[in-house]
Amino acid sequence: MVHLNHFIKQHTAFIGAVMIASSSFAFGQPLALFNHFDQNNPYHFSLKYNNANDALALKNIAQYKWDEGYSPREGNNIAIINHRVDMGLTIDSWYLGYALRYDMFVKTDKSTTDILQLTNTKQTLPLGRYYDIYLEAHGIASHNLILSKTFYIGNNLKFFVGGALIHAFGVQEGFVDAYANITSDKAYDFEGFSQYYYDTNNLYTLDVTQPKGYGYSLNFGLNYTHNKHSFTFLAQDFASRIYWQNIPYSEVLIISDKKEYDKNGYIKYKPSISGYELYKDYTQELETKYLLEYQYQYQDNLDAKLALGYQNNYLLPFVALRYHHNEHINYSLGYEGRFGQISLAMEFYDFKASIASNHISHPTALSLHLSYSF
């Protein structure tokens, strides 16, 4: 059974589910893309973590709390979650590696987050108010075997092409479209429709057989340098297919026709769910992620970077300054524009680390990156 309070937990589970990278270093951008140009030494390992959303502090998401730090945007609110582990081997211009990826994109709107915040904190509801509720999620967890190759054209231009064989073991793909009509200061009517592919049903309790998917994706990169200028373009998953067999699928209508009340008179619902739940074959296409960046060598010990990421029709701008202390040690300061993260990064010989956040104690966005090559 499902009701709004349960939906709150699943909404935050979508956003926080497991509580982001550039041509040479992950300065704090909210995208962690595969980049063959990063692989300078024969052996490479990297760990990337990003969890960013528009509405809630990550601490409160983890605790399913909406009473602190609630600050949604007007209009659409999004969450980008990306966790990635890479290890690989470079031989000449070839790269062979393994990646464990968890990617999630969630889109909702302020009307949805407002009603969820009101009901979760049990505030007085605005009588006669009507709330549209909409949430869509696109996510995958997968093992990836990666092969790519760099090609050189003259001294200034290089590009790589590559692909990944994918074994997917987790998926969240679907939407909820509903409404809540306030009927008293402690009650509402609720009705919604959902179409949903999943490995775990986050809308209501349902035991299912875990699905497996197999497929592929393609990656591309281009780098051009001229004097003090450098341009890099990356595209990840620009052609992809994940073939799922017997994946759980639900297409249901949810109606709040059974009502109960807690000791304070606040309504609790146990709505009826009608429709169908089945296993079916499904072909999933991953959303292409793009990154374009420009770097300028201002002085021998200082360079500047402008970057623009693009995912699910959203722009993710980024700027950074890097100071070269010496041949082996670099420091960077950056700013990410969508979620307002400030990033600090360090390169010490072959070890690299960065952290980015938009708040010290209650961030809504946090990015971490560690890598080592030898």
MARTI-41718 format. One record per atom (N, C-alpha, C, O): x, y, z. Coordinates in steps of 0.02 Angstrom, whole numbers, plus 50000, padded with zeros to 5 digits. Layout:
MARTI-41718
XYZ/...
***
This chain:
MARTI-41718
500414994150000/500005000050000/500435006250000/501005006150023/500165011649974/500555017749967/500135023749987/499535023849973/500445028650020/500125034950034/500655040350030/501235038850017/500465046650040/500945052050029/501555051650074/502115052950052/501465049750137/502045049350181/502525043850158/503135044750162/502255038350135/502685033250106/503005035750042/503595034450029/502625039350001/502885042049939/503455046949953/503925047349914/503415050650008/503955055150028/504605051250036/505125053150011/504555045650072/505165041750083/505435039050017/506035038850007/504985037149972/505225034449909/505485040049864/505955039049825/505175045949868/505435051749831/506145053249854/506585054349812/506255053449919/506925054749944/507395048949930/507995049849922/507125042849928/507545037149909/507775037749837/508345036249821/507325040149793/507515041449724/508085046549723/508585045649688/507995052049761/508495057449759/509135055449795/509675057349773/509075051649849/509665050349889/509935043349883/510385041349921/509685039549838/509725032349833/510315028949868/510185024549909/510915030549857/511485027249888/511865032049934/512425030149950/511695037049953/512025041449995/512475036650030/512865038750073/515715072749558/515455072249491/516045074449449/515995074649387/516815076049312/517525074749303/517715078649241/517255079749201/518275080649228/518495084749172/519085081449138/519255075849154/519415084949089/519905081749047/520515079449085/520795074249067/520715083049136/521295080849173/521175079949246/521575076949281/520595082549272/520495082249344/519775083649361/519445087749328/519515080349412/518825081349433/518785087249480/518835086449541/518695093249453/518695099349492/518045100349531/517995105149569/517555096149524/516925097049558/516335097749512/515795099849534/516425096249448/515865096649402/515375090949416/515575085449435/514725092249405/514225087049420/514145081949365/513585079749351/514685079849333/514685074549284/515335070549293/515865073549297/515285064049295/515875059849299/515895055649235/515625050149233/516225058349184/516235055149119/516885051249109/517405053049134/516835045749072/517435042249053/517855046649007/517595049848962/518515046649020/518965050948981/519625047348970/520025046749016/519715044948910/520335041448893/520945045948903/521495043448918/520875052548894/521445057148901/521715057348972/522275059648983/521315055049021/521555054849090/522075049549102/522465049949149/522085044549059/522485038649073/523195039649048/523375037348994/523615042949088/524295044549067/524795039149084/525235037549044/524715036149143/525165030849164/524875024049148/524275023549132/525275018749152/525015012049133/524425009649176/523965006449150/524445011249241/523925008649285/523535014349316/523815019449335/522885013549319/522455019049339/521895016549384/521595011349372/521755020449438/521195019149482/520875025749501/521215030549515/520205025949502/519865032049522/519205030349556/518885025349540/519015034649603/518395034049640/518045040749636/518335045849656/517435040949612/517055047149603/516365046449636/516015041449627/516195051549674/515555051649708/515225058449697/515555063549707/514605058449676/514235064749671/513515063549690/513195058749668/513255068049731/512555067849751/512325075049754/512535078749798/511895077149709/511685084149704/510945084649689/510695081049646/510605089049726/509905090349711/509735097549728/510125100949761/509165099849704/508965106849712/508605108449776/508585114249797/508305103449810/507805104949860/508005103649932/507805107349977/508395098349945/508485096050014/509215094850031/509605092649988/509395096250093/510055094650118/510145087050118/509675083350135/510735084650099/510855077450094/510765073950161/510535068250164/510945077350215/510865074450281/510135072950295/509965067750323/509695077550276/508975076550287/508685071250241/508225067650260/508955070750180/508735065450135/508885058650165/508455054250164/509485057850192/509675051450221/509225049550280/509115043650292/508975054550315/508555053250374/507805053950358/507395053750404/507635054950294/506945055950273/506625061850309/506035061750325/507015067150321/506755073050357/506685078850308/507135080350269/506105082050311/505975087850268/505855094150309/505635099250282/506005094050373/505845099750415/506415104850420/506325110150449/507005103250392/507565107950393/507875108450323/507885103550286/508115114250307/508485115150245/508095114050182/508385112350131/507445114950184/507035114050124/507055120550084/506805125650107/507345120350024/507435126449984/507385124749909/507885125249874/506795122949885/506725121049815/506755127049769/506645132649789/506905125649705/506865130649653/506145131549632/505725127149641/505995137349603/505365138249568/505385134049505/505895133649471/504825130849489/504805126649429/505125119849442/505035116949495/505505117349393/505785110749397/506345110349448/506755114949454/506375104849483/506915103149528/507215096449506/506835091849489/507875095849507/508195089849483/508685087149535/508885090749581/508855080849527/509385077749565/509825073749517/509575070349472/510485074349525/510965070449486/511395066549536/511735069449578/511375059949530/511775055649573/512225051549528/512005048449480/512865051649544/513345047749505/513895045149551/514265048949581/513935038549556/514465035249593/514835030649544/514525026849508/515495031149544/515865027349493/516555025349520/516905029349551/516725019049508/517395016549522/517695014049457/517385010149421/518305016349440/518655014249380/519335011249397/519675013749442/519525006049362/520205003549365/520375001049295/519964997849262/520995002649273/521145000849204/521885000749189/522305002349231/522034998649129/522714997849104/522785001249037/522375000248992/523305005349030/523445008748967/524055005548934/524585004848965/523985003548872/524535000748833/524565004648767/524125004148725/525105008548760/525175013048703/524565017548699/524445021448745/524175017248645/523585021648638/522935018048656/522395020748646/522995012048684/522405008248703/522275008548778/522745009048817/521635008348797/521455008048867/520965002348876/520475001748839/521094998048925/520644992648943/520494993349017/520954993549058/519854993749035/519694994849104/519014992149124/518624989849082/518894992449189/518264990449219/517974996349258/518345000049290/517324997249254/516985002549292/516354999749324/515964996049293/516265001549387/515635000349422/515275007049426/515525011749455/514695007349397/514325013749391/513645013349424/513295008249420/513475018749458/512785019849481/512595026849460/512885031749483/512105027449415/511885033849388/511145034649399/510755030049386/510945040549422/510235042049432/510105049349415/510475053749436/509575050549378/509325057249364/508595057449384/508205053149363/508405062349424/507715063149447/507475070149431/507845075049441/506875070749406/506575077249394/505885077549426/505485072949419/505755082949461/505105084249489/504975091749485/505315095149447/504495094349522/504365101549521/504195103949591/504115099949637/504155110649598/504055113549665/503375111749693/503305110949754/502865111049651/502205109149676/502245102349711/501945101349764/502615097649682/502695091049712/503075091449777/502845088649827/503635094749778/504035095049839/503675098849894/503755097349953/503275103849876/502895107749926/502395103449963/502375103550025/501995099549928/501485095549961/501815089950002/501565088150055/502355087149976/502705082050014/503005084950078/503005081650130/503265091050074/503555094250133/503015095750185/503125094750244/502435098150162/501885099650208/501635093450244/501535093550305/501525088050207/501245082050237/501755078350280/501575075450331/502385078450259/502895075150299/502995078450366/503095074950416/502975085050368/503065088750431/502415089950467/502405092950521/501865087550438/501195088050469/501015095250486/500775096750541/501135099650438/500925106550446/500185107250429/499885102850400/499905113050448/499215114550429/499175115350354/499545119250324/498725111650323/498665111650251/498225117450227/497725119050260/498395120550171/498005126250145/497355123750113/497365120650060/496795125150145/496145122650123/495985124950052/496075130850035/495755120250011/495565121849942/496145122049893/496035123149834/496755120949916/497335121149872/497395114649833/497265109249859/497595115149770/497675109349726/498415108749708/498715113649687/498695102849715/499405101749701/499495096549645/499255090949652/499835098449593/500055093549544/500665089949572/501105093049603/500695083449561/501255079349584/501535075649524/501185071849491/502175076849511/502495073449455/503225071949473/503575076249498/503425065849460/504125063949470/504315058749418/503945054049406/504905059749388/505165054649343/505885052949364/506255057349387/506075046749355/506735044349374/507025040149318/506675036249286/507685041049307/508055037149257/508715035049290/509155039149302/508765028549305/509365026349340/509575019349322/509165015249300/510225018049331/510495011449315/511105010149359/511485014649374/511185003849379/511785001549413/512084995949370/511724991549348/512744996249357/513024991649308/513764990449317/514124994549344/513974984549294/514684982949283/514834984549210/514414983349166/515434987249196/515604989449129/516324987349112/516794988849149/516394984049056/517054982549029/517194987348972/516834987448922/517724991448979/517834997148934/518454995948892/518974993648917/518404997448827/518974997348782/518955003648739/518435005248710/519515007248736/519535013348695/520235014348667/520715011348690/520275018648616/520915019848582/520955027248563/520475030248540/521555030048572/521685036948553/522015037148485/522445033048469/521805042048444/522095043248378/522385050348377/522095054948406/522935051148342/523275057648339/523275060248268/523425056548220/523095066648261/523115069948196/523575075948203/523385081148231/524185075348178/524675080748187/524885081148260/524825076348298/525135087048279/525365088148347/524845091148393/524935091148454/524305093748365/523825097548405/523155094148417/522795095948464/522985089248376/522315086348380/522355078948396/522745075248366/521955076848443/521895069748459/521165068248477/520805072648501/520965062148465/520285060148484/520295052748503/520725048948483/519795050848543/519725043748559/519015041448545/518545045348547/518965035148530/518315031848524/518355025448564/518885022348568/517805023548593/517805017548634/517105015348649/516615018648631/517065009748683/516415007148701/516465003148764/517005001548789/515875001548790/515834997548851/515324992048841/514774993148815/515504986148863/515034980648870/514734981048940/515104981448989/514074980848944/513734982349007/513354976349033/512984973048996/513464974949097/513034970249133/512674974349186/512984976349235/512034975549177/511644979849222/511274975449272/510984970349254/511284977549335/510944973749387/510444977849427/510114975249471/510384984349412/509894988549445/509604993549396/509954995949352/508964995149405/508634999949360/508055003249397/507695000049435/507975009749385/507395013649406/507205017949346/507555022749331/506665016449314/506475019849252/505715020649250/505355015749240/505475026849259/504755027749256/504545034449284/504955038849295/503895035149295/503625041549318/503005040349361/502685035049358/502845045349401/502225045849438/501895052449420/502225057649425/501265052349400/500885058449384/500255058249426/499835053849417/500175063149472/499635062749520/499415069849540/499665074849515/498925070049585/498715076449613/498505075349686/498335069749706/498525080749724/498265080749792/497815086949799/498035092549785/497195085849821/496715091249830/496575091949905/496325087249936/496745097649934/496675098750006/495945099650023/495605104049996/495695095350068/494985095550087/494875098350158/494325100350174/495405098350199/495375101450265/496085103150286/496555101750248/496175105950345/496855107850365/497285101850383/497875102650397/496985095750384/497365089750398/497205083950351/497395078250365/496865085350296/496665079850251/496695082150178/496675088050163/496755077150134/496795078450062/496545072350025/496555066750051/496315073349964/496175067849918/496775067049872/497105071849854/496915060749855/497515059249817/497345054249763/497015049249776/497575055449702/497495050749647/498085051349600/498305056949585/498345045749575/498925046049532/498975040049486/498645034949496/499415040749436/499545035549386/500295034749379/500665039649380/500515028449372/501235027149366/501375021849314/501015016849309/501915022949275/502215017749233/502945017149255/503295022149261/503175010949267/503775010249306/504125003549293/503824998249302/504775003749271/505214997949268/505684998349328/505905003849346/505854992649358/506234993049420/506554986349437/506344981049413/507064986749479/507314980749513/507034980249583/506954974749610/506894986049614/506564986549678/505994991549672/506114997149649/505394989649692/504834994149685/504844999249742/504754997549800/504965005649725/505015010949774/504365014849783/504355020049816/503825012349753/503175015649762/502735011949812/502365015049850/502775005449813/502395001549861/502744994749869/503164992849828/502574991249922/502904984949937/502714979549888/502124978049878/503214976549857/503094971249808/503734967249800/504254970049781/503704960849814/504284956449805/504334954349732/503844952049702/504924955149702/505024953449632/505684949749624/506124950049666/505734946249568/506364943049549/506834948249520/506634952149477/507454948249542/507934953349520/508094952449446/508284946949425/508034957749406/508174957149334/508924957949319/509304960349361/509114955949259/509784957049233/509724959749162/509294957749123/510174964449146/510174967349080/510864967149050/511364967649086/510904966348985/511544966148950/511514970948890/510994971348856/512064974448877/512054979148821/512724982348810/513244979548826/512704988348783/513314991948764/513194999448765/512625001748764/513735003148767/513705010448757/514345012648723/514855009148727/514335018448691/514915021148655/515125027748686/514715031648710/515785028948685/516075035148711/516515038348658/516785035048615/516575045048662/516965048748614/517285054748648/516985057848692/517905056348628/518235062248654/518665065548601/518935062248557/518735072148606/519135076048559/519505081448597/519225084948639/520155082148582/520555087248615/520985090848563/521335087748523/520965097648566/521355101748521/521735106948561/521445110448603/522375107548549/522795112448583/523145116848532/523365114548480/523195123348550/523545128148508/523825133548552/523455137448582/524485133948555/524825138648599/524565137948671/524655132648701/524255143048698/524025142848767/523295140648774/523015140948828/522995138548719/522285136848719/522195129248711/522565125848676/521685126748745/521525119648741/520775118748743/520435121648785/520505114648697/519795113148694/519705105548700/520065101648669/519215103548741/519065096448750/518315095448746/517915099248774/518115090248710/517415088348705/517355080948721/517725076848694/516885079248765/516755072348784/516015070648774/515585074848788/515885064648752/515195062148746/515195054948773/515565050748749/514765053648821/514715047048851/514025044148841/513525047748848/513995037848823/513365034348811/512975037548753/512365037848754/513345040048702/512985043348647/512625038448603/512195040448563/512775032148608/512375026848577/512385021048626/512915018448643/511805018948648/511795013748700/511145009748696/510635012248673/511195003648717/510604999248724/510734994548782/511254991348787/510234994048826/510244988948879/509634984548867/509064986848868/509754978148856/509214973448841/509044969648905/509424965448929/508444971148932/508204967948992/507714962348973/507284963248930/507794956749006/507324951248997/506954950049063/507264949549116/506304949549058/505894948249117/506014953449172/506144951649230/505984959649154/506064965049202/505394966649234/504894966849199/505364967749300/504724969549332/504464976249305/504844981049296/503824976449292/503504982449265/502824983249297/502444978449303/502664989449317/502014991049345/501694996749307/502025001649290/501054996149295/500655001549267/500025001749309/499564997649301/499995006749355/499475006549407/499145013349416/499435018549402/498525013149441/498155018949462/498085018649538/497905013549566/498245024249571/498235024549644/497695029449666/497695035249644/497225027249707/496665031449729/496605031149805/496625025749835/496545036949836/496515037349910/495795036549934/495475041449953/495565030349934/494865029249954/494805026250024/494245025450048/495355024550055/495345021950123/495725026650169/496315027850159/495385029350219/495675034550260/495675032650334/495195029750359/496225034250367/496295033350438/496585039850467/496815044150429/496565040550533/496815046650564/497275044750622/497155039850658/497815048650631/498245047550688/497955050950749/497415053850746/498315050550805/498045053050868/497965060650869/497605063350910/498305064050822/498245071350817/497735073450765/497655079350751/497385068650736/496865070250687/497135071150617/496765073250573/497795069650605/498085070450538/497945064050499/498025058550524/497735065050436/497495059350397/498065054750376/498615056950362/497915048250375/498365043250348/497965039250296/497385037350308/498275038150239/497915034750184/498195027750171/498785026450180/497745023550150/497935017050124/497575016050058/497085012350053/497815019550006/497445019649942/497405012849908/497805008349921/496905012349865/496845006449822/497325007149763/497435012549737/497605001549743/498045001249685/497744996449635/497634990549650/497604998949575/497324994749523/497744995449460/498065000649450/497754990449419/498154990449358/498454983649348/498134978549360/499084983449326/499394976949318/500144977349333/500464982549323/500404971649357/501114970849371/501334964549335/501014959249341/501874964949297/502084959249257/502834959549245/503164964449262/503084954349214/503774954149190/503764954649114/503364951349081/504214958749086/504214959549014/504924961048991/505354962849031/505034960348926/505674962348896/505654969848882/505144972648863/506224973048891/506254980348885/506944982348862/507444979748886/506974986948814/507604989748791/507684996848818/507295001348801/508184997848859/508315004348891/508865007948853/509375005048836/508765014348841/509275018648811/509535023548863/509135026948895/510185023848873/510475028448921/510505035448891/510625036248832/510395040348933/510435047348911/511155049248898/511595047948938/511275052348840/511955054648824/512155060548868/511765065148879/512765060348892/513035065648934/513615068948895/514035065548866/513625075748895/514125079448858/514515084048904/514265086448954/515145085148885/515555090048921/515995093648871/516355090548832/515955100248872/516375104548829/516765109248875/516465112548917/517425109448866/517825113848909/518375117348870/518645114848821/518535123248895/519065127348867/519555129148922/519355131248977/520195128248909/520715129748958/521225134548928/521445133748872/521395139548968/521875144648946/522455145048994/522355145949054/523065144348967/523665144949008/523855152249014/524195155048971/523615155449069/523715162549078/524435164249092/524715168949062/524755160549135/525465161249150/525755154249157/525385149349155/526405153849166/526715147349174/526445143549234/526405137449234/526245147249286/526015143949346/525265144949360/525025143549415/524895147249310/524185148449320/523795147349256/523975149949203/523265143449260/522805142649203/522085142949226/521935141749285/521645144549179/520935145249193/520535140449150/520735138849094/519975138149176/519555133449140/518835135649141/518575137649194/518495135149084/517775136049077/517495129549049/517755126849000/516965127049080/516685120649058/515925120949060/515635124749099/515625116949017/514895116549014/514695109249004/514845106248952/514355106449053/514085099849047/513355100149024/513025105349032/513115094648997/512425094348973/512165087348985/512455082448962/511595086949020/511285080449035/510545081349043/510315085849078/510165077049011/509425077049018/509125083949007/508675085949042/509395087648957/509155094248938/509315099648989/508995104948989/509805098449033/510015103449082/510755105249071/511175100849061/510905111749075/511595114149069/511915114349138/511585116149188/512545112449142/512915112049204/513575115849196/514085112849178/513575122449208/514185126449197/514685125749254/514515124049310/515315127249237/515855126449286/516445130849266/516595131449207/516765133949316/517375137849305/517885135849358/517695133749413/518535136449342/519055134649390/519705138249374/519845139949316/520105139449425/520785141949420/521255136649449/521115133849502/521815135449414/522305130549440/522985133949446/523225137249400/523285132849504/523945135649518/524455130049518/524375125049554/524995130849478/525525125849473/526075127749522/526475132249509/526095124349578/526615125649628/527305123649601/527795127349609/527335117949571/527935115749536/527725110349486/527135109549472/528205106649460/528065101849407/527595096249431/527245093249390/527595094949496/527225089149521/526635090949566/526235086549583/526565097249586/526045099049634/525625104749606/525885109949585/524965103749604/524495108749580/523905109449629/523715104749662/523635115649633/523055116949674/522525120349631/522685124149585/521885118849644/521345121549603/520775124049647/520625121249700/520455129349623/519855132149654/519335132849600/519465135949548/518735130249611/518225130349559/517535131949585/517415131849646/517085133449539/516385134749556/515935131449505/516025132349445/515445127649530/514955124149487/514295127949492/514055129249546/514005129549434/513465134449431/512765131849445/512355135549471/512605125649429/511915123249437/511735122649510/511205124949531/512165119449550/512015118249620/512405122749667/512315122449728/512855126849639/513225131649680/513785128749721/513925131149775/514115123449696/514655120349732/515315124149723/515485126249668/515675125049777/516365127449776/516825121449784/516715117349829/517325120849741/517745114949742/518475116749756/518725122049736/518795112349791/519515112649805/519825106249780/519565100749791/520395106749745/520715100949717/521465101349724/521755106849728/521785095549727/522505095249733/522775089549690/522475084149686/523335090749656/523695085549621/524395085149652/524755090049654/524565079249677/525215078249709/525545072249675/525385066449691/525995073649629/526295068449587/525735064749551/525375067849512/525655058249563/525145054449527/524495053449566/524055049749545/524455056849623/523855056449665/523445062749656/523725068249656/522785062149647/522335067849638/521735067149684/521485061649695/521515072749711/520945072649755/520565079249748/520875084449737/519915079049756/519515085149754/518895084149797/518655078549806/518635089749822/518005089849858/517625096049837/517925101349828/516975095449829/516555101149810/515905100749850/515625095449859/515675106549873/515065106849912/514765113749907/515115118649893/514105114249918/513785120849917/513595123249987/513275128449994/513785119450038/513675121650108/514135117650152/514275111850138/514355120650207/514825117150250/514495111650290/514735105950292/513925113350323/513615108450368/513005104950338/512875099250356/512625108250294/512025105250265/512015106150189/511585109550163/512485102950154/512495103750081/511925099950047/511715094650070/511665102849993/511215099249949/511595095949892/511315092049854/512245097549885/512665094649833/513355093349862/513645097749895/513615087549850/514275085649875/514605081149823/514305076249799/515225082749805/515605078949756/516305077349785/516625081649815/516525071249775/517185069049797/517515065249740/517185061749701/518185065849736/518555062149685/519245060549711/519605064849736/519435054149704/520115051949720/520355047849662/519985043649635/520975048849641/521255044649588/522005043749598/522345048049628/522265038249573/522975036949577/523175033049515/522845028249495/523725035049485/523995031449427/524735030349437/525075034249470/524985024949409/525695023449417/525935019149359/526525017249357/
***
